[in-house]
Every structure is written in structure tokens, then in C-alpha cells.
Amino acid sequence: MRKIIILIILLVNVMSCSELSEMEARSQQRRRERERECRYNYKGELQGCYYIR
């Protein structure tokens, strides 16, 4: 019984850590998309990216 309880606690801990890392990754992605503006030429080639403040 004790081993089962420890296993459940460990599984809950791992699940919460993975959820936190996913939330952090989504936050970083949104921050990167929001803070940069990229310019392209008429051919669709990247000219440069600039940070937006």
C-alpha cells in the first residue's frame, strides 16, 4: 500500500512539472512572436527582423 501511495505522489509530481514546462514554452513562443517584426522583400526573402518595444 505504501509503495502505491509513493508511486501516485511521484506521478502527480511529474505531471505537474511537465505541465509547467509546456506553459513556459507557450509563454516564450508568444513573447518571441509579439516582440519581433520581420520584413520581407518582394520575392518573399527575409530582409531583417526588428524588436518592437
C-alpha positions as CSV (number, residue, x, y, z in Angstrom):
1,M,0.0,0.0,0.0
2,R,2.8,2.4,0.9
3,K,4.5,1.8,-2.5
4,I,1.3,2.6,-4.3
5,I,0.9,5.9,-2.5
6,I,4.5,6.9,-3.2
7,L,4.0,6.0,-6.9
8,I,0.9,8.1,-7.1
9,I,2.7,11.1,-5.5
10,L,5.6,10.7,-7.9
11,L,3.3,10.6,-10.9
12,V,1.4,13.7,-9.8
13,N,4.7,15.5,-9.4
14,V,5.9,14.5,-12.8
15,M,2.6,15.5,-14.5
16,S,2.7,18.9,-12.8
17,C,6.3,19.6,-13.8
18,S,5.5,18.7,-17.5
19,E,2.5,21.0,-17.5
20,L,4.6,23.8,-16.1
21,S,7.3,23.3,-18.7
22,E,4.6,23.3,-21.5
23,M,3.1,26.5,-20.1
24,E,6.6,28.1,-20.1
25,A,7.3,27.0,-23.6
26,R,4.0,28.5,-24.9
27,S,4.7,31.7,-23.0
28,Q,8.2,32.0,-24.5
29,Q,6.7,31.4,-28.0
30,R,4.1,34.1,-27.6
31,R,6.7,36.5,-26.3
32,R,9.0,35.9,-29.2
33,E,6.2,36.3,-31.7
34,R,5.0,39.5,-30.1
35,E,8.3,41.3,-29.7
36,R,9.7,40.9,-33.2
37,E,8.6,42.3,-36.6
38,C,10.2,40.8,-39.7
39,R,10.4,42.5,-43.1
40,Y,10.5,40.7,-46.4
41,N,11.2,41.9,-49.9
42,Y,9.0,41.4,-53.0
43,K,10.4,37.9,-53.6
44,G,9.5,36.8,-50.1
45,E,13.1,36.7,-48.8
46,L,13.7,37.8,-45.3
47,Q,15.3,41.3,-45.1
48,G,15.6,41.6,-41.3
49,C,13.8,41.3,-38.0
50,Y,13.4,44.2,-35.6
51,Y,12.4,44.2,-32.0
52,I,9.2,46.0,-31.1
53,R,9.1,47.8,-27.7
